[in-house]
Amino acid sequence: MVLVVPPGDQPCRLAKDLQPLGMACYSQGDGVAARAHLEEGVSLARRLGNPRELAAALNALAQLHRGEG
């Protein structure tokens, strides 16, 4: 799956969109893409300095780790 973000869109929105995209990839069996999207969401949330988005991104990444065992 590929996420296309229109030019000028807010980086915070991208951080939010990467989480469901990562989980959708995981649910379709693509753990590599899921991890890449979720890790990018964590990185972007950190760069933005947004603690709420960072917590949500880390939670999504933790769900992936838990699901992979």
Secondary structure, DSSP 8 states (H G I E B T S, - for coil): ------TT--HHHHHHHHHHHHHHHHHTT-HHHHHHHHHHHHHHHHHHT-HHHHHHHHHHHHHHHHHH-
